[in-house]
Amino acid sequence: QKSLDRPVAIKILSAELDEREQGFAERFKNEAKAMGQLNHPGLVAVHDFGVAEGGLLYIAMEFVAGTDVSRMIARQGRLPPDHAMAITAH
């Protein structure tokens, strides 16, 4: 987010997905609005939501460095139960 000199994560609605699944754009908008109302240390903050040129829907969210669970599993296989429980607890 250049205007505020901070990195953000951008979630974009795939035009392909929107065409395939009726109402997906509306659900995406509802997700942005719902996430924007939440404030919790365990959740990323939503900074902005909008429509870019060409009608592309996006959500700009707090950037959190790291990885996600699906990548962890792809890299190392099944997670040890204590690690999986720690992730779930957080």
N, CA, C and O atoms as a Tinker XYZ file with bonds, in Angstrom:
   360  protein
     1  N      0.866000   -1.164000    0.000000    73     2
     2  CA     0.000000    0.000000    0.000000    64     1     3
     3  C      0.907000    1.219000    0.000000    63     2     4     5
     4  O      1.291000    1.740000    1.047000    81     3
     5  N      1.231000    1.649000   -1.192000    73     3     6
     6  CA     2.212000    2.716000   -1.365000    64     5     7
     7  C      1.806000    4.001000   -0.657000    63     6     8     9
     8  O      2.662000    4.718000   -0.138000    81     7
     9  N      0.523000    4.297000   -0.631000    73     7    10
    10  CA     0.078000    5.557000   -0.035000    64     9    11
    11  C      0.396000    5.638000    1.455000    63    10    12    13
    12  O      0.550000    6.735000    1.992000    81    11
    13  N      0.498000    4.487000    2.132000    73    11    14
    14  CA     0.809000    4.471000    3.559000    64    13    15
    15  C      2.164000    3.837000    3.847000    63    14    16    17
    16  O      2.514000    3.612000    5.005000    81    15
    17  N      2.923000    3.551000    2.799000    73    15    18
    18  CA     4.263000    2.989000    2.929000    64    17    19
    19  C      4.292000    1.729000    3.797000    63    18    20    21
    20  O      5.089000    1.624000    4.729000    81    19
    21  N      3.410000    0.771000    3.476000    73    19    22
    22  CA     3.386000   -0.484000    4.216000    64    21    23
    23  C      3.059000   -1.637000    3.271000    63    22    24    25
    24  O      2.324000   -1.475000    2.297000    81    23
    25  N      3.620000   -2.799000    3.581000    73    23    26
    26  CA     3.276000   -3.969000    2.763000    64    25    27
    27  C      1.902000   -4.493000    3.151000    63    26    28    29
    28  O      1.525000   -4.453000    4.322000    81    27
    29  N      1.169000   -4.975000    2.188000    73    27    30
    30  CA    -0.131000   -5.599000    2.438000    64    29    31
    31  C     -0.216000   -6.892000    1.630000    63    30    32    33
    32  O      0.519000   -7.091000    0.663000    81    31
    33  N     -1.115000   -7.749000    2.045000    73    31    34
    34  CA    -1.434000   -8.951000    1.276000    64    33    35
    35  C     -2.689000   -8.635000    0.480000    63    34    36    37
    36  O     -3.628000   -8.042000    1.011000    81    35
    37  N     -2.711000   -9.020000   -0.766000    73    35    38
    38  CA    -3.859000   -8.748000   -1.624000    64    37    39
    39  C     -4.533000  -10.070000   -1.987000    63    38    40    41
    40  O     -3.893000  -10.980000   -2.512000    81    39
    41  N     -5.812000  -10.163000   -1.705000    73    39    42
    42  CA    -6.607000  -11.323000   -2.112000    64    41    43
    43  C     -7.454000  -10.857000   -3.289000    63    42    44    45
    44  O     -8.172000   -9.861000   -3.197000    81    43
    45  N     -7.360000  -11.586000   -4.393000    73    43    46
    46  CA    -8.063000  -11.204000   -5.616000    64    45    47
    47  C     -9.053000  -12.294000   -5.990000    63    46    48    49
    48  O     -8.746000  -13.483000   -5.905000    81    47
    49  N    -10.233000  -11.880000   -6.403000    73    47    50
    50  CA   -11.223000  -12.834000   -6.892000    64    49    51
    51  C    -10.896000  -13.166000   -8.336000    63    50    52    53
    52  O    -10.881000  -12.285000   -9.196000    81    51
    53  N    -10.640000  -14.408000   -8.594000    73    51    54
    54  CA   -10.355000  -14.865000   -9.946000    64    53    55
    55  C    -11.575000  -14.660000  -10.832000    63    54    56    57
    56  O    -12.674000  -15.098000  -10.491000    81    55
    57  N    -11.386000  -13.997000  -11.965000    73    55    58
    58  CA   -12.489000  -13.784000  -12.905000    64    57    59
    59  C    -13.032000  -15.129000  -13.386000    63    58    60    61
    60  O    -14.230000  -15.274000  -13.629000    81    59
    61  N    -12.145000  -16.103000  -13.520000    73    59    62
    62  CA   -12.531000  -17.447000  -13.949000    64    61    63
    63  C    -13.476000  -18.087000  -12.932000    63    62    64    65
    64  O    -14.482000  -18.688000  -13.307000    81    63
    65  N    -13.153000  -17.957000  -11.655000    73    63    66
    66  CA   -13.986000  -18.521000  -10.603000    64    65    67
    67  C    -15.331000  -17.818000  -10.553000    63    66    68    69
    68  O    -16.366000  -18.462000  -10.381000    81    67
    69  N    -15.321000  -16.506000  -10.702000    73    67    70
    70  CA   -16.558000  -15.743000  -10.673000    64    69    71
    71  C    -17.484000  -16.157000  -11.809000    63    70    72    73
    72  O    -18.701000  -16.217000  -11.631000    81    71
    73  N    -16.916000  -16.440000  -12.967000    73    71    74
    74  CA   -17.729000  -16.860000  -14.112000    64    73    75
    75  C    -18.298000  -18.257000  -13.908000    63    74    76    77
    76  O    -19.426000  -18.538000  -14.312000    81    75
    77  N    -17.507000  -19.145000  -13.273000    73    75    78
    78  CA   -17.918000  -20.538000  -13.073000    64    77    79
    79  C    -18.983000  -20.691000  -12.008000    63    78    80    81
    80  O    -19.897000  -21.502000  -12.154000    81    79
    81  N    -18.876000  -19.922000  -10.940000    73    79    82
    82  CA   -19.760000  -20.098000   -9.792000    64    81    83
    83  C    -20.624000  -18.861000   -9.569000    63    82    84    85
    84  O    -20.142000  -17.798000   -9.177000    81    83
    85  N    -21.887000  -19.032000   -9.826000    73    83    86
    86  CA   -22.864000  -17.951000   -9.653000    64    85    87
    87  C    -22.840000  -17.434000   -8.213000    63    86    88    89
    88  O    -22.879000  -18.230000   -7.276000    81    87
    89  N    -22.777000  -16.150000   -8.030000    73    87    90
    90  CA   -22.850000  -15.544000   -6.710000    64    89    91
    91  C    -21.530000  -15.476000   -5.965000    63    90    92    93
    92  O    -21.493000  -14.997000   -4.832000    81    91
    93  N    -20.436000  -15.947000   -6.576000    73    91    94
    94  CA   -19.161000  -15.936000   -5.871000    64    93    95
    95  C    -18.700000  -14.515000   -5.583000    63    94    96    97
    96  O    -18.139000  -14.256000   -4.519000    81    95
    97  N    -18.923000  -13.599000   -6.501000    73    95    98
    98  CA   -18.525000  -12.201000   -6.293000    64    97    99
    99  C    -19.253000  -11.608000   -5.086000    63    98   100   101
   100  O    -18.666000  -10.862000   -4.303000    81    99
   101  N    -20.505000  -11.938000   -4.949000    73    99   102
   102  CA   -21.281000  -11.435000   -3.807000    64   101   103
   103  C    -20.746000  -12.007000   -2.496000    63   102   104   105
   104  O    -20.659000  -11.291000   -1.498000    81   103
   105  N    -20.392000  -13.277000   -2.491000    73   103   106
   106  CA   -19.814000  -13.898000   -1.294000    64   105   107
   107  C    -18.457000  -13.265000   -0.966000    63   106   108   109
   108  O    -18.123000  -13.070000    0.202000    81   107
   109  N    -17.689000  -12.950000   -1.994000    73   107   110
   110  CA   -16.386000  -12.304000   -1.806000    64   109   111
   111  C    -16.585000  -10.942000   -1.145000    63   110   112   113
   112  O    -15.867000  -10.598000   -0.206000    81   111
   113  N    -17.549000  -10.172000   -1.626000    73   111   114
   114  CA   -17.849000   -8.864000   -1.035000    64   113   115
   115  C    -18.289000   -9.017000    0.415000    63   114   116   117
   116  O    -17.865000   -8.250000    1.280000    81   115
   117  N    -19.138000  -10.003000    0.681000    73   115   118
   118  CA   -19.607000  -10.240000    2.044000    64   117   119
   119  C    -18.458000  -10.639000    2.962000    63   118   120   121
   120  O    -18.414000  -10.232000    4.122000    81   119
   121  N    -17.523000  -11.442000    2.437000    73   119   122
   122  CA   -16.345000  -11.832000    3.210000    64   121   123
   123  C    -15.531000  -10.596000    3.598000    63   122   124   125
   124  O    -15.109000  -10.461000    4.746000    81   123
   125  N    -15.317000   -9.707000    2.646000    73   123   126
   126  CA   -14.544000   -8.488000    2.917000    64   125   127
   127  C    -15.225000   -7.655000    3.991000    63   126   128   129
   128  O    -14.565000   -7.167000    4.909000    81   127
   129  N    -16.520000   -7.492000    3.889000    73   127   130
   130  CA   -17.259000   -6.692000    4.867000    64   129   131
   131  C    -17.221000   -7.333000    6.252000    63   130   132   133
   132  O    -17.031000   -6.642000    7.253000    81   131
   133  N    -17.400000   -8.648000    6.309000    73   131   134
   134  CA   -17.372000   -9.346000    7.593000    64   133   135
   135  C    -15.979000   -9.274000    8.219000    63   134   136   137
   136  O    -15.849000   -9.005000    9.413000    81   135
   137  N    -14.951000   -9.509000    7.427000    73   135   138
   138  CA   -13.579000   -9.456000    7.944000    64   137   139
   139  C    -13.228000   -8.050000    8.416000    63   138   140   141
   140  O    -12.482000   -7.883000    9.381000    81   139
   141  N    -13.759000   -7.053000    7.745000    73   139   142
   142  CA   -13.495000   -5.668000    8.115000    64   141   143
   143  C    -14.073000   -5.295000    9.467000    63   142   144   145
   144  O    -13.624000   -4.334000   10.091000    81   143
   145  N    -15.070000   -6.051000    9.929000    73   143   146
   146  CA   -15.703000   -5.781000   11.217000    64   145   147
   147  C    -14.991000   -6.472000   12.378000    63   146   148   149
   148  O    -15.249000   -6.163000   13.541000    81   147
   149  N    -14.092000   -7.412000   12.057000    73   147   150
   150  CA   -13.436000   -8.201000   13.094000    64   149   151
   151  C    -12.135000   -7.562000   13.542000    63   150   152   153
   152  O    -11.412000   -6.960000   12.748000    81   151
   153  N    -11.851000   -7.701000   14.821000    73   151   154
   154  CA   -10.607000   -7.193000   15.383000    64   153   155
   155  C    -10.160000   -8.174000   16.458000    63   154   156   157
   156  O    -10.747000   -8.239000   17.539000    81   155
   157  N     -9.109000   -8.940000   16.147000    73   155   158
   158  CA    -8.614000   -9.952000   17.076000    64   157   159
   159  C     -7.146000  -10.202000   16.765000    63   158   160   161
   160  O     -6.767000  -10.208000   15.593000    81   159
   161  N     -6.312000  -10.408000   17.770000    73   159   162
   162  CA    -4.883000  -10.634000   17.517000    64   161   163
   163  C     -4.600000  -11.852000   16.633000    63   162   164   165
   164  O     -3.550000  -11.911000   15.992000    81   163
   165  N     -5.500000  -12.808000   16.588000    73   163   166
   166  CA    -5.298000  -14.005000   15.790000    64   165   167
   167  C     -5.798000  -13.891000   14.362000    63   166   168   169
   168  O     -5.698000  -14.850000   13.596000    81   167
   169  N     -6.329000  -12.745000   13.991000    73   167   170
   170  CA    -6.866000  -12.541000   12.642000    64   169   171
   171  C     -6.135000  -11.396000   11.949000    63   170   172   173
   172  O     -5.752000  -10.416000   12.587000    81   171
   173  N     -5.948000  -11.527000   10.652000    73   171   174
   174  CA    -5.351000  -10.421000    9.916000    64   173   175
   175  C     -6.388000   -9.308000    9.743000    63   174   176   177
   176  O     -7.582000   -9.567000    9.591000    81   175
   177  N     -5.910000   -8.091000    9.770000    73   175   178
   178  CA    -6.796000   -6.932000    9.621000    64   177   179
   179  C     -7.032000   -6.652000    8.142000    63   178   180   181
   180  O     -6.136000   -6.818000    7.315000    81   179
   181  N     -8.236000   -6.230000    7.827000    73   179   182
   182  CA    -8.568000   -5.813000    6.467000    64   181   183
   183  C     -8.384000   -4.302000    6.399000    63   182   184   185
   184  O     -8.934000   -3.560000    7.213000    81   183
   185  N     -7.602000   -3.856000    5.415000    73   183   186
   186  CA    -7.336000   -2.429000    5.253000    64   185   187
   187  C     -8.221000   -1.793000    4.186000    63   186   188   189
   188  O     -8.571000   -0.617000    4.287000    81   187
   189  N     -8.580000   -2.564000    3.170000    73   187   190
   190  CA    -9.327000   -1.983000    2.055000    64   189   191
   191  C    -10.016000   -3.094000    1.265000    63   190   192   193
   192  O     -9.619000   -4.258000    1.324000    81   191
   193  N    -11.033000   -2.716000    0.541000    73   191   194
   194  CA   -11.750000   -3.608000   -0.360000    64   193   195
   195  C    -12.204000   -2.748000   -1.531000    63   194   196   197
   196  O    -12.586000   -1.592000   -1.351000    81   195
   197  N    -12.163000   -3.311000   -2.718000    73   195   198
   198  CA   -12.613000   -2.520000   -3.844000    64   197   199
   199  C    -12.604000   -3.268000   -5.152000    63   198   200   201
   200  O    -12.436000   -4.485000   -5.213000    81   199
   201  N    -12.793000   -2.481000   -6.199000    73   199   202
   202  CA   -12.816000   -3.004000   -7.561000    64   201   203
   203  C    -11.727000   -2.277000   -8.340000    63   202   204   205
   204  O    -11.741000   -1.050000   -8.443000    81   203
   205  N    -10.790000   -3.036000   -8.885000    73   203   206
   206  CA    -9.701000   -2.471000   -9.679000    64   205   207
   207  C    -10.167000   -2.313000  -11.122000    63   206   208   209
   208  O    -11.278000   -2.705000  -11.480000    81   207
   209  N     -9.302000   -1.736000  -11.934000    73   207   210
   210  CA    -9.614000   -1.589000  -13.350000    64   209   211
   211  C     -9.973000   -2.943000  -13.944000    63   210   212   213
   212  O     -9.361000   -3.957000  -13.609000    81   211
   213  N    -10.943000   -2.956000  -14.805000    73   211   214
   214  CA   -11.365000   -4.200000  -15.430000    64   213   215
   215  C    -12.343000   -4.994000  -14.579000    63   214   216   217
   216  O    -12.729000   -6.101000  -14.954000    81   215
   217  N    -12.755000   -4.439000  -13.426000    73   215   218
   218  CA   -13.740000   -5.111000  -12.601000    64   217   219
   219  C    -13.186000   -6.154000  -11.652000    63   218   220   221
   220  O    -13.958000   -6.927000  -11.085000    81   219
   221  N    -11.886000   -6.205000  -11.460000    73   219   222
   222  CA   -11.249000   -7.182000  -10.585000    64   221   223
   223  C    -11.492000   -6.818000   -9.123000    63   222   224   225
   224  O    -11.106000   -5.735000   -8.684000    81   223
   225  N    -12.127000   -7.711000   -8.369000    73   223   226
   226  CA   -12.388000   -7.470000   -6.951000    64   225   227
   227  C    -11.154000   -7.826000   -6.135000    63   226   228   229
   228  O    -10.467000   -8.801000   -6.437000    81   227
   229  N    -10.870000   -7.031000   -5.091000    73   227   230
   230  CA    -9.718000   -7.316000   -4.244000    64   229   231
   231  C    -10.007000   -6.951000   -2.792000    63   230   232   233
   232  O    -10.866000   -6.122000   -2.491000    81   231
   233  N     -9.255000   -7.601000   -1.902000    73   231   234
   234  CA    -9.242000   -7.265000   -0.481000    64   233   235
   235  C     -7.776000   -7.025000   -0.122000    63   234   236   237
   236  O     -6.935000   -7.894000   -0.351000    81   235
   237  N     -7.465000   -5.860000    0.434000    73   235   238
   238  CA    -6.115000   -5.565000    0.914000    64   237   239
   239  C     -6.096000   -5.817000    2.417000    63   238   240   241
   240  O     -6.864000   -5.225000    3.175000    81   239
   241  N     -5.191000   -6.716000    2.831000    73   239   242
   242  CA    -5.145000   -7.140000    4.227000    64   241   243
   243  C     -3.751000   -6.928000    4.815000    63   242   244   245
   244  O     -2.770000   -6.746000    4.093000    81   243
   245  N     -3.696000   -6.955000    6.123000    73   243   246
   246  CA    -2.427000   -6.910000    6.842000    64   245   247
   247  C     -1.510000   -8.008000    6.305000    63   246   248   249
   248  O     -1.937000   -9.147000    6.114000    81   247
   249  N     -0.264000   -7.661000    6.067000    73   247   250
   250  CA     0.711000   -8.640000    5.604000    64   249   251
   251  C      1.331000   -9.327000    6.807000    63   250   252   253
   252  O      1.814000   -8.667000    7.728000    81   251
   253  N      1.317000  -10.647000    6.800000    73   251   254
   254  CA     1.946000  -11.434000    7.856000    64   253   255
   255  C      2.994000  -12.317000    7.196000    63   254   256   257
   256  O      2.669000  -13.181000    6.382000    81   255
   257  N      4.245000  -12.094000    7.552000    73   255   258
   258  CA     5.327000  -12.890000    6.968000    64   257   259
   259  C      5.243000  -14.325000    7.467000    63   258   260   261
   260  O      4.876000  -14.570000    8.617000    81   259
   261  N      5.578000  -15.257000    6.610000    73   259   262
   262  CA     5.574000  -16.655000    7.019000    64   261   263
   263  C      5.014000  -17.536000    5.926000    63   262   264   265
   264  O      5.100000  -17.218000    4.740000    81   263
   265  N      4.451000  -18.624000    6.336000    73   263   266
   266  CA     3.906000  -19.599000    5.402000    64   265   267
   267  C      2.503000  -19.968000    5.844000    63   266   268   269
   268  O      2.003000  -19.442000    6.838000    81   267
   269  N      1.868000  -20.867000    5.115000    73   267   270
   270  CA     0.560000  -21.354000    5.532000    64   269   271
   271  C      0.642000  -22.865000    5.762000    63   270   272   273
   272  O      1.609000  -23.515000    5.365000    81   271
   273  N     -0.365000  -23.396000    6.394000    73   271   274
   274  CA    -0.360000  -24.808000    6.786000    64   273   275
   275  C     -0.283000  -25.727000    5.569000    63   274   276   277
   276  O      0.398000  -26.751000    5.623000    81   275
   277  N     -0.954000  -25.395000    4.489000    73   275   278
   278  CA    -0.912000  -26.273000    3.315000    64   277   279
   279  C      0.511000  -26.378000    2.759000    63   278   280   281
   280  O      0.917000  -27.444000    2.297000    81   279
   281  N      1.260000  -25.291000    2.800000    73   279   282
   282  CA     2.659000  -25.335000    2.346000    64   281   283
   283  C      3.522000  -26.144000    3.307000    63   282   284   285
   284  O      4.423000  -26.869000    2.886000    81   283
   285  N      3.242000  -26.015000    4.591000    73   283   286
   286  CA     3.988000  -26.792000    5.577000    64   285   287
   287  C      3.780000  -28.286000    5.343000    63   286   288   289
   288  O      4.730000  -29.067000    5.382000    81   287
   289  N      2.547000  -28.668000    5.103000    73   287   290
   290  CA     2.234000  -30.079000    4.872000    64   289   291
   291  C      2.860000  -30.559000    3.570000    63   290   292   293
   292  O      3.382000  -31.672000    3.508000    81   291
   293  N      2.815000  -29.732000    2.529000    73   291   294
   294  CA     3.415000  -30.110000    1.249000    64   293   295
   295  C      4.922000  -30.301000    1.388000    63   294   296   297
   296  O      5.501000  -31.179000    0.747000    81   295
   297  N      5.547000  -29.493000    2.211000    73   295   298
   298  CA     6.993000  -29.537000    2.370000    64   297   299
   299  C      7.450000  -30.694000    3.265000    63   298   300   301
   300  O      8.431000  -31.369000    2.953000    81   299
   301  N      6.744000  -30.922000    4.373000    73   299   302
   302  CA     7.230000  -31.895000    5.346000    64   301   303
   303  C      6.282000  -33.064000    5.589000    63   302   304   305
   304  O      6.571000  -33.925000    6.420000    81   303
   305  N      5.169000  -33.109000    4.886000    73   303   306
   306  CA     4.213000  -34.197000    5.104000    64   305   307
   307  C      3.345000  -33.911000    6.315000    63   306   308   309
   308  O      3.239000  -32.775000    6.778000    81   307
   309  N      2.740000  -34.947000    6.804000    73   307   310
   310  CA     1.832000  -34.808000    7.955000    64   309   311
   311  C      2.548000  -34.140000    9.131000    63   310   312   313
   312  O      3.678000  -34.492000    9.468000    81   311
   313  N      1.870000  -33.176000    9.744000    73   311   314
   314  CA     2.452000  -32.467000   10.881000    64   313   315
   315  C      2.346000  -33.325000   12.138000    63   314   316   317
   316  O      1.374000  -34.061000   12.311000    81   315
   317  N      3.336000  -33.232000   13.008000    73   315   318
   318  CA     3.222000  -33.933000   14.289000    64   317   319
   319  C      1.989000  -33.423000   15.040000    63   318   320   321
   320  O      1.681000  -32.232000   14.979000    81   319
   321  N      1.290000  -34.299000   15.737000    73   319   322
   322  CA     0.052000  -33.890000   16.424000    64   321   323
   323  C      0.214000  -32.671000   17.338000    63   322   324   325
   324  O     -0.667000  -31.811000   17.367000    81   323
   325  N      1.318000  -32.578000   18.083000    73   323   326
   326  CA     1.485000  -31.435000   18.983000    64   325   327
   327  C      1.634000  -30.123000   18.213000    63   326   328   329
   328  O      1.166000  -29.078000   18.666000    81   327
   329  N      2.286000  -30.177000   17.052000    73   327   330
   330  CA     2.436000  -28.986000   16.215000    64   329   331
   331  C      1.080000  -28.589000   15.626000    63   330   332   333
   332  O      0.723000  -27.410000   15.633000    81   331
   333  N      0.329000  -29.558000   15.119000    73   331   334
   334  CA    -0.999000  -29.285000   14.563000    64   333   335
   335  C     -1.927000  -28.689000   15.639000    63   334   336   337
   336  O     -2.691000  -27.764000   15.363000    81   335
   337  N     -1.854000  -29.217000   16.836000    73   335   338
   338  CA    -2.702000  -28.705000   17.920000    64   337   339
   339  C     -2.294000  -27.273000   18.302000    63   338   340   341
   340  O     -3.152000  -26.443000   18.603000    81   339
   341  N     -0.990000  -26.988000   18.288000    73   339   342
   342  CA    -0.531000  -25.632000   18.612000    64   341   343
   343  C     -1.029000  -24.642000   17.580000    63   342   344   345
   344  O     -1.446000  -23.537000   17.929000    81   343
   345  N     -0.991000  -25.026000   16.306000    73   343   346
   346  CA    -1.500000  -24.151000   15.244000    64   345   347
   347  C     -2.989000  -23.908000   15.433000    63   346   348   349
   348  O     -3.465000  -22.777000   15.332000    81   347
   349  N     -3.716000  -24.979000   15.708000    73   347   350
   350  CA    -5.165000  -24.882000   15.896000    64   349   351
   351  C     -5.515000  -23.997000   17.099000    63   350   352   353
   352  O     -6.465000  -23.216000   17.050000    81   351
   353  N     -4.743000  -24.130000   18.164000    73   351   354
   354  CA    -5.011000  -23.354000   19.381000    64   353   355
   355  C     -4.823000  -21.855000   19.145000    63   354   356   357
   356  O     -5.531000  -21.029000   19.721000    81   355
   357  N     -3.850000  -21.520000   18.282000    73   355   358
   358  CA    -3.604000  -20.108000   18.002000    64   357   359
   359  C     -4.627000  -19.574000   17.056000    63   358   360
   360  O     -4.585000  -18.397000   16.700000    81   359
